[in-house]
Amino acid sequence: MGLREGMAVVTPRSNQGPTGPLVEVYSPVPCPHSITNLVQDNTAGTLLMGNSIWSPQGEDYDFHVSWTPLAGPVSGLIDVRLSSSGDRYYVTFAPANVYVTARKAGQTFLLGGASRTISTAQPALLTVSLIGYRIVVKDDAVSGSPTLIDVTDPNQTTLSGTHVRYYTGVGTKAIYDFARGQPR
């Protein structure tokens, strides 16, 4: 037990407590995380294929991501600010669009979208900034990183979350060339 990259862990003095083994307690304090070269082959899948990372995010948090579809339909998404209640935001990749969606109390709300071709030749190279209830998506593949989406969530879904999940859709094989998150 001890510190792990992307996780703050409380380390007990011994492995045994008064009533049994002690467990790791993960901190809710926002922290950075990163992945590189994460291949998700979901070509034979019937559900989204994802990888979850314990990386708490607070009111001000940035993601930098490069996602490249390799085979099948263009279908991917990132869950951010996933809370214990299941409330969260999605950034979705489609063949000709990027979307930002909120999920609150079991209901899904489309917050915004923009035209943006995503293909093997044009990976999704994006910065996603969470600024309170405002979400800004910028296209880092274009000089000057123009803003694709700038939306404020009228439902005030969540200001924090403990997990980030990186997904590839049904029938798709893709690679997260990199994904990094960090508090601002």
Secondary structure as the mmCIF struct_conf table of DSSP 4:
data_model
#
loop_
_struct_conf.conf_type_id
_struct_conf.id
_struct_conf.beg_label_comp_id
_struct_conf.beg_label_asym_id
_struct_conf.beg_label_seq_id
_struct_conf.end_label_comp_id
_struct_conf.end_label_asym_id
_struct_conf.end_label_seq_id
STRN STRN1 ARG A 4 ARG A 4
TURN_TY1_P TURN_TY1_P1 GLU A 5 GLY A 6
STRN STRN2 MET A 7 MET A 7
STRN STRN3 VAL A 9 VAL A 10
BEND BEND1 ARG A 13 ASN A 15
STRN STRN4 GLN A 16 GLY A 17
TURN_TY1_P TURN_TY1_P2 PRO A 18 THR A 19
STRN STRN5 GLY A 20 PRO A 21
STRN STRN6 VAL A 25 TYR A 26
BEND BEND2 VAL A 29 VAL A 29
STRN STRN7 HIS A 33 ASP A 41
TURN_TY1_P TURN_TY1_P3 THR A 43 ALA A 44
BEND BEND3 THR A 46 LEU A 47
STRN STRN8 MET A 49 GLN A 57
BEND BEND4 GLU A 59 GLU A 59
STRN STRN9 ASP A 60 ALA A 71
BEND BEND5 GLY A 72 PRO A 73
STRN STRN10 GLY A 76 LEU A 82
TURN_TY1_P TURN_TY1_P4 SER A 84 SER A 85
BEND BEND6 GLY A 86 GLY A 86
STRN STRN11 ARG A 88 PHE A 93
BEND BEND7 PRO A 95 ALA A 96
STRN STRN12 ASN A 97 LYS A 104
TURN_TY1_P TURN_TY1_P5 ALA A 105 GLY A 106
STRN STRN13 GLN A 107 SER A 115
BEND BEND8 SER A 119 GLN A 122
STRN STRN14 ALA A 124 ILE A 131
TURN_TY1_P TURN_TY1_P6 GLY A 132 TYR A 133
STRN STRN15 ARG A 134 ASP A 139
TURN_TY1_P TURN_TY1_P7 ASP A 140 ALA A 141
BEND BEND9 VAL A 142 VAL A 142
TURN_TY1_P TURN_TY1_P8 SER A 143 GLY A 144
STRN STRN16 THR A 147 THR A 152
TURN_TY1_P TURN_TY1_P9 PRO A 154 ASN A 155
BEND BEND10 LEU A 159 LEU A 159
STRN STRN17 GLY A 161 THR A 168
TURN_TY1_P TURN_TY1_P10 VAL A 170 GLY A 171
STRN STRN18 LYS A 173 PRO A 183
#
